Amino acid sequence: MKPILLFICTFCLFNCKGNTQKEPQKNYNVSKTEAEWKKQLSDKEFHVLREAGTERAFSSDLNKNYESGIYVCKACKTPLFKSEHKYDSGSGWPSFDREIEGNVAFSTDYNLGYARTEEHCATCGGHLGHVFNDGPKKTTGKRHCVNGVSLTFIPKK
């Protein structure tokens, strides 16, 4: 009886998540059903923006885009990043040293077994990528590693 009880207690202890690992549900200004998002977005865009997927490294044309302009959310057109804050991180994804303040929301992602800062569009909740502390030391020290498929580039006129 004792070995079974010990097993059950151990199992419960290691399989329970604490409240610190739960992110609060957020209501976004742009809210659509899954069917509406699927109708609007391509399969790849839906996978990244709505299912928190990741595009293959070096697959985005935006990775090496250095034109002047602004990067907006593919799903709702909210301005997210300015071209003057983009840099080549060598990671294979478009990288920025800062976001347009107030337009990007952050949460904690434990999907790989450790905490990472995940970033979302603050207007529609679309998954953008992750933020790391290995960016340019001369500016913010941050690397916003963003899936290019989650962005639309609007050139400066």
C-alpha positions in Angstrom: 0.0 0.0 0.0 2.8 2.5 0.9 4.6 2.1 -2.5 1.4 2.9 -4.3 0.7 5.9 -2.2 4.2 7.1 -2.6 3.9 6.7 -6.4 0.6 8.6 -6.5 2.0 11.5 -4.4 5.2 11.7 -6.5 3.2 11.6 -9.8 0.9 14.4 -8.6 3.8 16.5 -7.4 5.6 16.4 -10.7 2.6 16.8 -12.9 0.9 19.8 -11.3 1.6 23.3 -12.7 1.6 26.2 -10.3 -0.4 29.3 -10.8 2.8 31.2 -11.7 2.9 29.3 -15.0 -0.5 30.4 -16.1 -1.0 33.5 -18.2 -4.1 35.5 -17.8 -6.6 35.4 -20.6 -6.6 38.6 -22.5 -9.4 40.3 -24.5 -8.1 41.8 -27.7 -9.7 44.6 -29.7 -9.8 42.4 -32.8 -11.3 39.1 -32.0 -12.4 36.5 -34.6 -13.5 32.9 -34.6 -11.0 30.2 -35.7 -13.1 29.9 -39.0 -12.8 33.6 -39.6 -9.0 33.6 -39.1 -8.7 30.5 -41.4 -10.6 32.3 -44.1 -8.4 35.4 -43.8 -4.9 33.8 -43.4 -3.0 31.3 -45.4 -2.3 27.9 -43.7 1.3 29.0 -42.8 0.1 32.4 -41.4 -2.6 30.7 -39.4 -0.2 28.2 -38.0 2.2 31.0 -36.8 -0.2 33.7 -35.8 -3.0 31.6 -34.2 -1.3 28.4 -33.2 2.1 29.9 -32.0 4.0 28.1 -34.7 7.4 28.9 -36.0 8.4 29.4 -39.7 11.6 27.8 -40.9 14.7 29.9 -40.4 15.9 31.9 -43.4 12.6 31.3 -45.2 11.2 34.9 -45.0 11.9 37.5 -47.6 11.6 40.1 -44.8 14.7 38.6 -43.1 17.1 40.6 -45.5 14.7 43.5 -46.2 16.4 46.8 -45.2 14.1 49.3 -47.0 12.7 52.2 -44.9 9.2 51.6 -43.7 7.1 49.9 -41.1 6.3 46.3 -40.2 2.6 45.7 -39.3 0.7 42.7 -38.1 -0.3 40.4 -41.0 -3.7 39.7 -39.3 -4.9 43.2 -38.2 -2.4 45.7 -39.7 -1.3 47.1 -36.3 2.1 48.8 -36.6 4.6 46.7 -34.7 8.2 47.5 -35.7 10.0 50.4 -37.4 12.7 49.6 -40.1 15.3 51.7 -38.3 15.2 49.2 -35.4 15.8 46.2 -37.6 19.2 44.5 -37.8 20.8 41.3 -39.0 21.0 39.0 -36.0 22.2 36.0 -38.1 19.4 33.9 -36.6 17.4 33.5 -39.8 14.4 35.5 -38.7 13.7 39.2 -39.0 15.1 40.8 -35.8 14.4 44.2 -34.2 16.0 45.8 -31.1 12.7 47.3 -30.0 8.9 47.2 -30.7 6.5 50.1 -31.2 5.6 50.6 -27.5 2.0 49.6 -26.6 1.4 47.6 -29.8 3.2 44.4 -28.7 2.1 42.4 -25.7 4.3 39.9 -23.9 3.7 36.6 -22.0 5.8 33.7 -20.7 6.1 30.6 -22.8 7.0 27.3 -21.2 6.6 25.1 -24.3 10.2 24.0 -24.4 10.4 23.3 -20.7 11.9 26.6 -19.7 10.6 30.2 -19.6 10.9 32.4 -22.7 9.3 35.8 -23.4 6.8 35.4 -26.1 5.4 38.4 -28.0 2.0 38.9 -29.5 0.2 41.7 -31.4 -1.5 43.7 -28.7 -4.5 44.3 -30.9 -5.4 40.8 -32.1 -3.2 38.5 -30.0 -1.4 37.1 -33.0 1.9 35.2 -32.1 4.9 37.1 -33.5 7.9 35.3 -32.0 10.1 35.7 -28.9 12.4 38.2 -27.2 15.9 37.4 -26.1 18.6 39.4 -24.2 21.3 38.9 -26.9 20.6 41.9 -29.0 22.8 44.9 -29.8 24.4 46.1 -26.6 24.8 49.7 -28.0 21.0 50.0 -28.1 18.5 48.0 -26.1 20.3 44.6 -25.8 17.1 43.0 -26.9 16.5 40.7 -29.9 12.9 40.6 -31.0 13.1 37.4 -33.1 9.9 37.6 -35.3 8.4 35.2 -37.8 8.3 37.1 -41.1 5.1 35.4 -42.0 3.4 37.3 -39.2 4.4 40.6 -40.7 3.5 42.8 -43.6 6.1 45.4 -44.7 4.8 48.8 -45.7 7.5 50.9 -47.5 8.0 54.5 -46.6 6.6 56.8 -49.3 
